Amino acid sequence: MEQREVMQNVVGILTEALEMRRQAREHPDRQAALTGAISALLVETLPRIHLPADASGLAAADAVAEELGPAIASIANCFAFAFVQLAEVHDEGRTDTSAEVLRHISLQFAGGAQK
């Protein structure tokens, strides 16, 4: 999965979280329904790892780290980028809503434009 696609998914997850928080405030007695967006991102992003049956524990750990490391770093970088964007808006005292900032990030990464 390309970085822009990961970012689009991360923005979707954060947007969903905003909506869940809004619903929790409006209806504190109701349980918010999860959509499985995080699980879907992990399934789409993390590679399948095939280990030989006779792989030692150390060899298996090395293979898992080598295969999963880049994908996990990509996801973490996207969440960190979104956090920093939201934090900067807050720290600068701007009046953009979180939803507006996330929409801007989404547009920024749409169509392959990566900043």
Order of alpha helices (4+ residues) and beta strands (2+ residues): alpha-alpha-alpha-alpha
